[in-house]
Amino acid sequence: MAKDSNISKVKLYGQPNSASAYEIRDFLKRSVVEFDWIELTCDEDCYRELGFSTVDELRLPIVELSNGTQLFAPTVREVAQQLGWVTQPRFKEYDLSIYGAGPAGLSAAVYAASEGLRTVLIERHAVGGQAGSSSLIENYLGFPEGISGADLAEKARQQAVKFGIELLILREGVKAEFRDNRIYVDMANGNKMIARANICATGVEYRRLNLPKEDEFLNRGVYYGAGASEAPLCSDKHIFVVGGGNSAGQAVMYFSQFAQKVTMLVRSGNLADSLSEYLLKRITNTSNIEVLFNSQVSELQGEKNLQQITITDRRDGSTQQVDTQHLFICIGGVPNTEWAKDTNIIRDKAGFLLTGSDLLKNGCPDCWKLEREPFYLETSVPGSFAAGDVRHGSVKRVASAVGEGAMAVTFVHKYLEETK
Protein backbone atom coordinates (compact mmCIF):
# COMPACT_ATOMS: atom_id res chain seq x y z
CA MET A 1 0.00 0.00 0.00
CA ALA A 2 1.71 3.15 -1.17
CA LYS A 3 0.69 6.40 0.48
CA ASP A 4 1.12 9.67 -1.35
CA SER A 5 1.19 13.18 0.11
CA ASN A 6 -1.12 14.24 -2.73
CA ILE A 7 -4.04 12.49 -1.03
CA SER A 8 -3.65 14.41 2.21
CA LYS A 9 -6.65 16.65 1.60
CA VAL A 10 -9.68 14.45 1.16
CA LYS A 11 -13.13 15.96 1.62
CA LEU A 12 -15.98 13.90 3.00
CA TYR A 13 -19.54 15.23 2.69
CA GLY A 14 -22.39 13.60 4.54
CA GLN A 15 -25.30 13.85 6.91
CA PRO A 16 -24.94 13.64 10.68
CA ASN A 17 -25.59 10.19 12.19
CA SER A 18 -24.82 8.49 8.88
CA ALA A 19 -23.48 4.98 9.44
CA SER A 20 -21.77 4.83 6.05
CA ALA A 21 -20.13 8.23 6.59
CA TYR A 22 -18.83 7.08 9.97
CA GLU A 23 -17.29 3.94 8.44
CA ILE A 24 -15.36 6.06 5.93
CA ARG A 25 -14.34 8.63 8.57
CA ASP A 26 -13.11 5.85 10.83
CA PHE A 27 -11.14 4.20 8.01
CA LEU A 28 -9.49 7.47 6.95
CA LYS A 29 -8.66 8.39 10.55
CA ARG A 30 -7.10 5.01 11.27
CA SER A 31 -5.22 5.14 7.97
CA VAL A 32 -3.75 8.56 8.91
CA VAL A 33 -5.31 10.33 5.95
CA GLU A 34 -6.07 14.00 6.56
CA PHE A 35 -9.62 14.87 5.61
CA ASP A 36 -12.24 17.55 6.07
CA TRP A 37 -15.64 16.39 7.32
CA ILE A 38 -18.40 18.61 5.93
CA GLU A 39 -21.88 18.04 7.35
CA LEU A 40 -24.88 18.54 5.09
CA THR A 41 -27.76 19.21 7.44
CA CYS A 42 -30.11 21.05 5.07
CA ASP A 43 -30.64 22.03 1.41
CA GLU A 44 -28.76 25.30 1.96
CA ASP A 45 -25.65 23.35 3.04
CA CYS A 46 -25.98 21.17 -0.02
CA TYR A 47 -26.22 24.09 -2.44
CA ARG A 48 -23.40 26.06 -0.80
CA GLU A 49 -20.93 23.17 -0.72
CA LEU A 50 -21.80 21.17 -3.83
CA GLY A 51 -24.11 23.25 -6.00
CA PHE A 52 -27.07 20.88 -5.73
CA SER A 53 -30.48 22.25 -4.77
CA THR A 54 -31.52 19.56 -2.32
CA VAL A 55 -29.93 16.82 -0.24
CA ASP A 56 -32.34 14.35 -1.83
CA GLU A 57 -30.61 14.82 -5.20
CA LEU A 58 -27.41 13.27 -3.89
CA ARG A 59 -26.19 9.79 -3.08
CA LEU A 60 -24.42 10.44 0.21
CA PRO A 61 -21.81 10.33 1.55
CA ILE A 62 -19.54 11.88 -1.07
CA VAL A 63 -15.75 11.53 -1.01
CA GLU A 64 -13.82 14.15 -2.96
CA LEU A 65 -10.15 13.45 -3.66
CA SER A 66 -7.48 16.11 -4.10
CA ASN A 67 -7.61 15.70 -7.90
CA GLY A 68 -11.31 16.58 -7.91
CA THR A 69 -12.63 13.03 -8.35
CA GLN A 70 -15.92 12.57 -6.51
CA LEU A 71 -17.18 9.21 -5.25
CA PHE A 72 -20.91 9.03 -4.53
CA ALA A 73 -22.00 6.67 -1.72
CA PRO A 74 -18.77 4.65 -1.99
CA THR A 75 -17.83 1.64 0.08
CA VAL A 76 -14.64 1.74 2.13
CA ARG A 77 -13.07 -0.60 -0.42
CA GLU A 78 -13.93 1.77 -3.29
CA VAL A 79 -12.32 4.65 -1.40
CA ALA A 80 -9.20 2.57 -0.78
CA GLN A 81 -9.06 1.60 -4.46
CA GLN A 82 -9.16 5.24 -5.53
CA LEU A 83 -6.34 5.98 -3.10
CA GLY A 84 -4.30 3.23 -4.77
CA TRP A 85 -4.19 0.91 -1.76
CA VAL A 86 -5.96 -2.18 -3.10
CA THR A 87 -3.45 -4.35 -4.92
CA GLN A 88 -3.14 -7.92 -6.17
CA PRO A 89 -0.70 -10.52 -4.79
CA ARG A 90 2.60 -10.48 -6.66
CA PHE A 91 3.49 -14.15 -6.16
CA LYS A 92 1.72 -17.49 -6.30
CA GLU A 93 3.49 -18.70 -3.16
CA TYR A 94 5.18 -17.00 -0.21
CA ASP A 95 7.62 -18.07 2.47
CA LEU A 96 5.36 -16.51 5.10
CA SER A 97 1.83 -15.18 5.18
CA ILE A 98 0.80 -12.99 8.12
CA TYR A 99 -2.87 -12.42 8.85
CA GLY A 100 -3.69 -9.25 10.76
CA ALA A 101 -1.86 -5.90 10.59
CA GLY A 102 -2.11 -4.95 14.24
CA PRO A 103 1.04 -4.48 16.37
CA ALA A 104 1.92 -8.21 16.33
CA GLY A 105 1.42 -8.60 12.58
CA LEU A 106 3.26 -5.39 11.73
CA SER A 107 6.17 -6.36 13.96
CA ALA A 108 6.37 -9.79 12.35
CA ALA A 109 6.23 -8.17 8.90
CA VAL A 110 9.13 -5.82 9.68
CA TYR A 111 11.37 -8.63 10.92
CA ALA A 112 10.39 -11.16 8.26
CA ALA A 113 10.86 -8.75 5.36
CA SER A 114 14.12 -7.35 6.75
CA GLU A 115 15.49 -10.89 7.04
CA GLY A 116 14.76 -11.76 3.43
CA LEU A 117 11.62 -13.87 3.71
CA ARG A 118 9.12 -13.51 0.87
CA THR A 119 6.30 -12.24 3.04
CA VAL A 120 2.74 -11.04 2.56
CA LEU A 121 0.75 -9.19 5.23
CA ILE A 122 -3.03 -9.44 4.94
CA GLU A 123 -5.44 -7.11 6.76
CA ARG A 124 -9.21 -7.20 6.47
CA HIS A 125 -9.75 -3.56 7.46
CA ALA A 126 -7.36 -0.72 8.34
CA VAL A 127 -3.74 -1.14 9.37
CA GLY A 128 -3.31 -1.06 13.15
CA GLY A 129 -6.01 -3.46 14.27
CA GLN A 130 -7.77 -2.69 17.53
CA ALA A 131 -4.73 -0.73 18.75
CA GLY A 132 -5.06 1.51 15.70
CA SER A 133 -8.27 2.97 17.09
CA SER A 134 -6.62 4.04 20.34
CA SER A 135 -6.48 7.81 20.69
CA LEU A 136 -3.28 7.82 22.74
CA ILE A 137 -0.87 5.09 23.87
CA GLU A 138 1.29 6.49 26.65
CA ASN A 139 3.02 3.43 28.11
CA TYR A 140 4.78 2.20 24.96
CA LEU A 141 8.56 2.36 25.15
CA GLY A 142 10.21 5.24 23.31
CA PHE A 143 7.27 7.67 23.18
CA PRO A 144 7.34 9.69 26.44
CA GLU A 145 4.62 12.03 25.20
CA GLY A 146 2.51 9.15 23.94
CA ILE A 147 1.46 8.32 20.40
CA SER A 148 -1.90 7.55 18.83
CA GLY A 149 -2.50 3.98 17.76
CA ALA A 150 -3.00 5.10 14.17
CA ASP A 151 0.30 7.01 14.07
CA LEU A 152 2.19 4.10 15.63
CA ALA A 153 0.69 1.70 13.08
CA GLU A 154 1.51 4.05 10.20
CA LYS A 155 5.16 4.30 11.28
CA ALA A 156 5.31 0.50 11.49
CA ARG A 157 3.70 0.19 8.05
CA GLN A 158 6.27 2.55 6.55
CA GLN A 159 9.07 0.56 8.16
CA ALA A 160 7.72 -2.74 6.81
CA VAL A 161 7.27 -1.27 3.31
CA LYS A 162 10.87 0.00 3.40
CA PHE A 163 12.01 -3.61 3.81
CA GLY A 164 9.82 -4.80 0.94
CA ILE A 165 6.75 -6.20 2.67
CA GLU A 166 3.75 -6.85 0.45
CA LEU A 167 0.62 -5.51 2.14
CA LEU A 168 -2.89 -6.46 1.08
CA ILE A 169 -5.62 -4.50 2.85
CA LEU A 170 -9.37 -5.12 2.86
CA ARG A 171 -8.69 -8.82 2.30
CA GLU A 172 -9.86 -11.62 4.52
CA GLY A 173 -9.16 -15.33 4.75
CA VAL A 174 -12.29 -17.43 5.31
CA LYS A 175 -10.99 -21.00 5.22
CA ALA A 176 -7.60 -22.61 5.78
CA GLU A 177 -6.18 -25.98 4.78
CA PHE A 178 -2.80 -27.34 5.83
CA ARG A 179 -1.12 -29.94 3.59
CA ASP A 180 2.24 -30.65 1.97
CA ASN A 181 4.00 -28.29 4.40
CA ARG A 182 1.92 -25.42 3.06
CA ILE A 183 -1.03 -23.35 4.21
CA TYR A 184 -3.74 -22.84 1.58
CA VAL A 185 -6.17 -20.07 2.46
CA ASP A 186 -9.39 -19.34 0.60
CA MET A 187 -9.85 -15.57 0.52
CA ALA A 188 -13.24 -13.89 0.73
CA ASN A 189 -12.84 -12.58 -2.83
CA GLY A 190 -12.37 -16.11 -4.20
CA ASN A 191 -8.59 -16.05 -4.53
CA LYS A 192 -6.27 -18.53 -2.81
CA MET A 193 -3.19 -17.60 -0.79
CA ILE A 194 -0.36 -20.16 -0.47
CA ALA A 195 2.58 -19.97 1.93
CA ARG A 196 5.12 -22.31 3.53
CA ALA A 197 4.43 -20.89 6.99
CA ASN A 198 1.97 -18.47 8.52
CA ILE A 199 1.47 -16.26 11.55
CA CYS A 200 -2.03 -15.61 12.83
CA ALA A 201 -2.14 -12.12 14.36
CA THR A 202 -5.83 -11.46 13.77
CA GLY A 203 -6.36 -10.09 17.27
CA VAL A 204 -9.74 -9.63 18.89
CA GLU A 205 -12.98 -7.77 18.32
CA TYR A 206 -14.81 -5.81 21.01
CA ARG A 207 -17.59 -7.76 22.66
CA ARG A 208 -21.16 -6.75 22.00
CA LEU A 209 -23.82 -5.81 24.52
CA ASN A 210 -26.26 -8.20 22.77
CA LEU A 211 -29.20 -5.84 23.22
CA PRO A 212 -32.24 -5.34 20.99
CA LYS A 213 -31.66 -2.56 18.42
CA GLU A 214 -27.87 -2.82 18.82
CA ASP A 215 -27.41 -3.75 15.15
CA GLU A 216 -29.90 -1.10 14.09
CA PHE A 217 -27.98 1.63 15.90
CA LEU A 218 -24.50 0.42 14.88
CA ASN A 219 -22.50 3.50 13.78
CA ARG A 220 -25.70 5.52 14.33
CA GLY A 221 -24.95 6.27 17.95
CA VAL A 222 -23.56 2.89 19.03
CA TYR A 223 -19.86 2.40 18.31
CA TYR A 224 -17.35 -0.33 19.10
CA GLY A 225 -13.97 0.90 20.27
CA ALA A 226 -12.62 4.35 20.94
CA GLY A 227 -14.19 6.01 17.89
CA ALA A 228 -11.45 8.62 17.61
CA SER A 229 -12.89 10.05 14.40
CA GLU A 230 -16.18 10.75 16.18
CA ALA A 231 -14.71 12.70 19.09
CA PRO A 232 -14.64 16.15 17.40
CA LEU A 233 -18.37 15.74 16.67
CA CYS A 234 -19.19 15.31 20.37
CA SER A 235 -18.73 18.95 21.34
CA ASP A 236 -21.16 20.08 24.07
CA LYS A 237 -22.69 16.60 24.30
CA HIS A 238 -23.02 13.99 27.02
CA ILE A 239 -21.47 10.71 25.88
CA PHE A 240 -21.10 7.28 27.48
CA VAL A 241 -18.25 4.75 27.39
CA VAL A 242 -18.85 1.15 28.48
CA GLY A 243 -15.84 -0.67 29.93
CA GLY A 244 -13.27 -0.55 32.69
CA GLY A 245 -10.01 -1.49 30.95
CA ASN A 246 -7.24 0.61 29.47
CA SER A 247 -8.92 0.95 26.07
CA ALA A 248 -12.03 2.36 27.75
CA GLY A 249 -9.92 4.60 29.98
CA GLN A 250 -8.00 6.02 27.02
CA ALA A 251 -11.26 6.65 25.18
CA VAL A 252 -12.75 8.44 28.19
CA MET A 253 -9.74 10.73 28.53
CA TYR A 254 -9.73 11.54 24.83
CA PHE A 255 -13.46 12.27 24.65
CA SER A 256 -13.23 14.50 27.73
CA GLN A 257 -11.30 17.00 25.59
CA PHE A 258 -14.33 17.45 23.31
CA ALA A 259 -17.54 16.45 25.09
CA GLN A 260 -19.35 18.44 27.73
CA LYS A 261 -19.53 15.35 29.93
CA VAL A 262 -18.25 11.77 29.68
CA THR A 263 -19.78 8.99 31.77
CA MET A 264 -17.84 5.76 32.16
CA LEU A 265 -20.03 2.72 32.88
CA VAL A 266 -18.18 0.00 34.80
CA ARG A 267 -19.67 -3.39 35.72
CA SER A 268 -17.40 -3.89 38.75
CA GLY A 269 -17.12 -1.87 41.93
CA ASN A 270 -13.71 -0.31 41.21
CA LEU A 271 -11.23 0.55 38.47
CA ALA A 272 -8.00 -0.28 40.28
CA ASP A 273 -8.12 -3.94 39.25
CA SER A 274 -8.51 -3.29 35.53
CA LEU A 275 -7.01 0.12 34.77
CA SER A 276 -3.40 1.35 34.71
CA GLU A 277 -2.65 3.68 37.62
CA TYR A 278 -1.77 6.66 35.43
CA LEU A 279 -5.17 6.48 33.71
CA LEU A 280 -6.98 6.00 37.01
CA LYS A 281 -5.43 9.16 38.43
CA ARG A 282 -6.28 11.21 35.35
CA ILE A 283 -9.87 10.03 35.19
CA THR A 284 -10.35 10.74 38.89
CA ASN A 285 -8.95 14.27 38.49
CA THR A 286 -10.83 15.28 35.32
CA SER A 287 -13.86 17.39 36.19
CA ASN A 288 -16.13 16.44 33.26
CA ILE A 289 -15.68 12.67 33.71
CA GLU A 290 -18.17 10.69 35.77
CA VAL A 291 -17.69 7.02 36.69
CA LEU A 292 -20.72 4.87 37.49
CA PHE A 293 -19.72 1.60 39.13
CA ASN A 294 -21.81 -1.60 39.19
CA SER A 295 -23.61 -0.30 36.10
CA GLN A 296 -24.57 -1.69 32.73
CA VAL A 297 -26.59 -0.61 29.70
CA SER A 298 -29.78 -2.66 29.57
CA GLU A 299 -31.77 -0.98 26.78
CA LEU A 300 -31.28 1.21 23.70
CA GLN A 301 -33.98 3.60 22.51
CA GLY A 302 -34.44 5.73 19.44
CA GLU A 303 -35.95 5.82 15.99
CA LYS A 304 -33.35 5.81 13.20
CA ASN A 305 -30.52 6.77 15.56
CA LEU A 306 -29.69 6.26 19.22
CA GLN A 307 -31.47 8.81 21.41
CA GLN A 308 -31.63 7.28 24.88
CA ILE A 309 -30.14 4.46 26.95
CA THR A 310 -31.33 2.67 30.07
CA ILE A 311 -28.71 2.12 32.77
CA THR A 312 -29.26 -0.64 35.32
CA ASP A 313 -27.61 -0.76 38.74
CA ARG A 314 -26.33 -4.33 39.05
CA ARG A 315 -26.67 -4.28 42.86
CA ASP A 316 -30.36 -3.54 43.26
CA GLY A 317 -31.76 -3.63 39.72
CA SER A 318 -32.83 0.02 39.73
CA THR A 319 -32.82 1.79 36.38
CA GLN A 320 -32.48 5.26 34.93
CA GLN A 321 -33.07 6.58 31.41
CA VAL A 322 -30.54 9.03 30.02
CA ASP A 323 -30.60 10.96 26.75
CA THR A 324 -27.51 10.49 24.61
CA GLN A 325 -26.55 10.11 20.95
CA HIS A 326 -23.16 8.52 21.56
CA LEU A 327 -22.42 5.19 23.24
CA PHE A 328 -18.93 3.70 22.86
CA ILE A 329 -18.41 0.05 23.79
CA CYS A 330 -14.94 -1.08 24.93
CA ILE A 331 -15.55 -4.31 26.85
CA GLY A 332 -12.89 -6.85 26.06
CA GLY A 333 -12.38 -9.02 23.07
CA VAL A 334 -13.56 -12.03 21.13
CA PRO A 335 -10.75 -13.67 19.10
CA ASN A 336 -10.91 -13.73 15.31
CA THR A 337 -10.38 -17.48 14.93
CA GLU A 338 -13.57 -18.77 13.31
CA TRP A 339 -11.50 -19.70 10.24
CA ALA A 340 -9.73 -22.39 12.31
CA LYS A 341 -12.82 -24.41 13.20
CA ASP A 342 -12.36 -26.95 10.36
CA THR A 343 -8.61 -27.38 10.86
CA ASN A 344 -6.40 -29.24 13.38
CA ILE A 345 -5.60 -25.96 15.14
CA ILE A 346 -6.64 -26.27 18.77
CA ARG A 347 -8.46 -23.40 20.47
CA ASP A 348 -9.46 -22.88 24.08
CA LYS A 349 -13.10 -22.57 25.14
CA ALA A 350 -13.12 -18.84 24.39
CA GLY A 351 -11.67 -19.36 20.90
CA PHE A 352 -8.08 -18.24 21.55
CA LEU A 353 -5.30 -20.22 19.85
CA LEU A 354 -3.28 -22.59 22.03
CA THR A 355 0.47 -22.53 21.41
CA GLY A 356 3.69 -24.05 22.70
CA SER A 357 3.64 -25.55 26.18
CA ASP A 358 -0.10 -24.88 26.55
CA LEU A 359 -0.64 -27.61 23.95
CA LEU A 360 1.25 -30.12 26.10
CA LYS A 361 -0.59 -29.77 29.41
CA ASN A 362 -2.69 -32.85 28.67
CA GLY A 363 -0.01 -34.60 26.65
CA CYS A 364 0.95 -33.96 23.05
CA PRO A 365 -2.18 -33.59 20.87
CA ASP A 366 -2.93 -36.46 18.51
CA CYS A 367 -2.69 -34.19 15.48
CA TRP A 368 0.95 -33.33 16.27
CA LYS A 369 3.09 -35.74 14.20
CA LEU A 370 6.61 -34.33 14.67
CA GLU A 371 9.19 -35.76 17.08
CA ARG A 372 9.99 -32.32 18.49
CA GLU A 373 7.61 -30.40 20.71
CA PRO A 374 5.82 -27.31 19.35
CA PHE A 375 7.82 -24.10 19.44
CA TYR A 376 6.73 -21.49 21.97
CA LEU A 377 4.37 -19.61 19.59
CA GLU A 378 3.53 -22.55 17.35
CA THR A 379 -0.01 -23.88 17.17
CA SER A 380 -1.00 -27.55 16.96
CA VAL A 381 -0.26 -27.39 13.21
CA PRO A 382 3.50 -27.29 12.44
CA GLY A 383 4.49 -24.07 10.71
CA SER A 384 1.40 -22.19 11.84
CA PHE A 385 2.14 -19.65 14.55
CA ALA A 386 0.11 -17.20 16.64
CA ALA A 387 1.13 -13.83 18.07
CA GLY A 388 -0.58 -11.07 20.01
CA ASP A 389 -4.05 -10.90 21.48
CA VAL A 390 -5.38 -13.86 19.46
CA ARG A 391 -3.12 -16.22 21.41
CA HIS A 392 -4.23 -18.00 24.60
CA GLY A 393 -2.49 -16.50 27.64
CA SER A 394 -1.08 -13.47 25.85
CA VAL A 395 -0.54 -10.19 27.70
CA LYS A 396 -2.98 -7.69 26.23
CA ARG A 397 -0.49 -4.89 25.70
CA VAL A 398 0.94 -3.32 22.54
CA ALA A 399 4.54 -3.93 23.63
CA SER A 400 3.84 -7.62 24.27
CA ALA A 401 2.20 -8.03 20.87
CA VAL A 402 5.18 -6.37 19.16
CA GLY A 403 7.55 -8.69 21.00
CA GLU A 404 5.58 -11.80 20.08
CA GLY A 405 5.44 -10.79 16.43
CA ALA A 406 9.23 -10.50 16.29
CA MET A 407 9.70 -13.74 18.24
CA ALA A 408 7.34 -15.64 15.94
CA VAL A 409 9.57 -14.85 12.95
CA THR A 410 12.51 -16.48 14.74
CA PHE A 411 10.52 -19.71 15.03
CA VAL A 412 9.37 -19.39 11.41
CA HIS A 413 13.02 -19.46 10.36
CA LYS A 414 13.58 -22.63 12.39
CA TYR A 415 10.54 -24.29 10.88
CA LEU A 416 11.46 -23.36 7.31
CA GLU A 417 14.99 -24.68 7.88
CA GLU A 418 13.70 -28.09 8.97
CA THR A 419 11.26 -28.37 6.04
CA LYS A 420 13.68 -27.52 3.23
N, C-alpha and C positions, 0 to 999 in steps of 0.2 A: 504494500500500500504506500504509494508515494504521495507525500503532502507538499503542496505548493503554496507559497505565500500569496499567490494571486487569488486564492479562494478565501482569504481572511475576512472578506466583507460580504457575507451572505445576508440576505434579508428574508425574514420569515413573516408572512402576513397570515393572520388568522383570527378567529373569534375566541373570546375568553371561554374557559372550560371546555375547550375542544380536545378530545382524547388524541386524535391524530396529530394535532399541532404539538401537544405535549411530547408525544413519542419522538417527533423530529427534533424538538428543542433538547430533549434529554440526550439523544444520540449526538447532536452537534456539540453540546456541552461536554459530554464525556469523551468526545473525539478531539477536544481542544480546538474547535473551529469557532472563530469569532463571528458573531451574528447579531443582527438587530431584530428584536421581536416587535412587531407593529400590530397592535390590536385593532381589529375592525369591529367596532361596537354598534355602528349605525350606517345608514346610507351615505351620510356626509363624510364619514371616515373613508368609506370605499371610494367615493368620487375624488376626494383630496389626494389619496395615496396612489390610486391605480387608474383613475379616469373612468370607472364604471359607475353607472347611476345607482345601482342597488346591490346589496350584498347577495341577493338571490341570483344575480346574474353570474356569480362566480362559483367555481369548484374550489373550495377552501380545504386546507390551507394552501398558500402559494409560496414556493421557494424561488427566490430570485438570486442567481449567481452573479459574480462580479462582472461577467461578460455580457450581462443582460438577459441571459436565458431564464425563462420562467417555467416552473414546473407546477402544474395545477393538480391539487389533491394527490401528491406523490406518496408512494410508500417510502419507508426508510431505505430500502434497497435501491429504489430508483434515485434517491438523492445521492447515495454512496456511489452509484454507477456514474452519475454526472460529475462527481468529484474525482473520478478516476481510481476509485479504491476497490472495485470489484474486478478481480482478475481470475484467470484460469490457471490450473496447476501446470507447471512447466515440465514435470517429469512423470513418467508412468509409475515409477517406484522410487521410494525415498529410504534413506538409512533410518530416519526417525520421523515419526509424525507426533505432534504435540496437540492435544485437544484442550482448548481453553487458554485465552490470552490474559488471564489475571496475573498477579505477581509471580506465582509458581511457574506458570507456562512461559511468561516473558523471560524469567530468569533462566529456565531451561533452554529457551531459544537462543539467548545470548551466548551461553556456554557451548551449546551444541554447534552453532554456526561458527563460532570463533575457533573451535577445535576441528573444523573441517568436515563435520558430518553433513550430508545432504539432508536438510531438515525443512519440514513444512509445519507452520503454526496455523491452526484452524480455530476461528472464533465465531460463534453464532450470532454475536451482537457487536457491541463496541469493545475496543481494546480496554483492558483494565479490570474486567469482571466486576464483582461486587465492590471491591476496593476502589474501582474507578469512580464510583458514585459518592465516595466520601469527600466531604467539603474540605476537611483539613486533617492530615495525619501528622501528629506532633511528636510521636515517640519512635519514629523511624530513624535509625542511625544516619548521621551526616546532614540532617536538615534541622538545625536548632530552632529555626523560625517556623517549622512545619512546612508541609507541602500538600496540595490537594491530590486526591487519588488520581484524578484525570491527568494532572501535570506529571506525576510520578510515572504513570503508565506511558505517557507520550515520550518521556525521556528514555524509558526502557525500550519502547518500540524503535526509536531512532537508533539506539545502540545496537539492537538486534539487526536492523536493516543495514547498518554499516558493515556488519560481519556477513551479510549476504543471506539472511533469513528470508524465506518465502512465506508471506503472510496472506492468508485467505480469510477475509471477514464475511460475515453474514452467510456462513456455511455451517452446516450441522450434520454430524454423523448420527444415523438412526439405527444402524445394526452393525454388529462386528462379528467377524469370523476369524478364528485363529487356526492356521494350517500351514504346513511346509515352512515353518519358521518365519512366517509372515503374518501381518494383521491386514485383513481385507475389510474395509469399512464402506458400507453403503451410505452415500450422502443423501440428504433430503432432496437434492435437485436431480437425483438419478445417477450421478457419477459414482465411481468407485475409487477409493484411496487405498494404495498399497504401500506398506512400509515394513522394514525388517524388525523394527522395534517401535514401541509407542509409549508415550507418557500421558496419562489421564490427569489433567489439571482443570477439570470442568467446574470445580468449586461447588457452591451451594446457592440456592435461591431462598429469598425470605419466605418464611412461613405465612400462610394466610390466616385470616380470622375465621374463615368459613361461616360467614354470616349471609343471610338473604340480602340480595341487592349488591353484594360485594363486586360481582362481575360487572353488573350494570354501571356501577360508579367508578370502575377502574379507569384511572387517568382522567376522571371527571370529578375529582375531589378526594378519591382514595388512591394513594400512591404507595408502592413498595420501595423501601430504601430511602436514602436521604433526600432525593429530589432536588439536587442543588440548582437545577435550572429553573425550578419553580419559586425559589426563595425570593427573588426580587419582585415577584408578583404578589407577595404576601404582606405588602406594606399596610400598616394600620389594621391588620386582621388578627383574629384569635385563631391560632392553629394548634393541632394536637399531634403528638408523636407517641406511638405505642412502642414500648420496649425499655429495657433497663441495662442493656449492654453498651459497649463503647460506641458501636455504630449509631445507636439511638442518642447517646450522649453528645457525640460530635454533631449530629443533625440538630439537636436542640440548641446547642451553642451557636451554630451557624444561623439558624432561623431567627434567633433572638436579636440578630443585627438588623433584621428587616421587619419582623412582625411586631404588632403592638404587644401581644402576649403569646407565650408558648407554654402549653401544658403538657407535661410528660406523664404518661399513664403507665404505671409499673404494677405488675401483678403481685410482687412480693412486698414485704414490709420495710425494705431498706435498699439502698443502692451500693453500699459498701462491698457487698459480696460479688457484684457483677460489673462494677464500673472502676476504671483506673482512678487513682486518688486525685490526679491533677484535674480530671474532668469533674469529679465529685465536688471539689472545692469551687470550681468556676460556676457550676450550675447553682450551687448553694448561694453564691455571692452575686448572682445576676438578678437584678430586680424584676425583670419582666418574664422570668421563668417560674412556673409553678409545678411542683411535683405532687401527684396524687398517688399514694401507695395503696396496695390492695385493691386496685381498680382495673377494670377491663371494659372494653367496648362491647355492648351486647346487642345493639341495633343501629342500623343506618337508615336515615330517612331523607327523602327528597323526591323530586320529579325526575328531570333529566340528569341533574347533577346533585351531588351531596349538599344537603342544607342543614342537617341536624344529626347528632349522634346521641345515643343513650349510653350513659356510663353506669355500671353496676359496681357497688361496693362488695367485694368478695367476702367480707366478714359477716355482714348482716343482710345482704341481698337488696339493700335500698338502691334506688335508681335516681338519676337526674338527667334531664334532657338539656343539651347545650347546642346552640346554633354555631355552625362552623362550615366552611367550604373546603377545608384542607385537613386531611387525616393521613399521616405518614406512618407506615407500618415497618418496624425494624425489630423483628422478634425471632431472631435465630434462623437457622438454615436447614433446608432439605437438600440432600446431595443430588447432583445431576448424574445419576448412574442407571437410569432406566434402560439404557442401551445394553447394559451388561446382563440383563435377565436371562437371555438365551445362550449365554456363554458359560465357560468353566470358572469365570471370575467369581470369587466368593465375597459376599457382602455381609455386613452385620445386620441386625434387625432393623436399624434405621436407614439402611441403604448405603452406608459408607463402605469404601473398599478396604478389605483387610490386606495387610502387607507384612512381609518379613516375619519376625518372630510371632506376631499375632496369629499367623496361619498355623503355627506349630503347637499352640497351647493344648490342642486335643489330638496331637499326633499329626504327622504330615498328611495333607489332604490326598484323597485317592487320585485326584486329577493331576497331581504333581508327579511327573515321571523321571525327573533328573536325579542323579545321585547326590548332587549338592543341595543344600538347603536354599530357600529363596533369599535373594539379597534383601537388604533392609527395606527398600521401597518397592520391592517387586511384588506383584499380585500373585495369585495362584496359577496364572498363566505365564510361563517363562517368556521374558522379553517385553512384558506389559507391566509398566510401572505406574505408580500413583504419587502425586505430590500436592501439597497444600490442603485446603479445607475439605476436599473430597475424600481424604484418607482417614480411616478410623484412627482415633487417638491423636490426631494432629493438633498442634497449638494454633488457635485461631488468631494469628497475628500476621501482619504483612511480612515482617522480618523472617518469621519461621517459614512462611511459604516460599520466600525468595531462596532461603537456604536449602529447602527441600528440592526446589527446582534444579539448583546447581548440583546437589548431591545425586539426584536421579540420573543426570547425564554421566556421572562417573560410573554408575552401575550399567548404564546403557553400553558404554565402551567395553566393559567386561563381558557383557552378554554377547555383543557383536563379535568380540574376539573368539569366544568359544564356539560360535556358530558359523565361522568362516567356511 
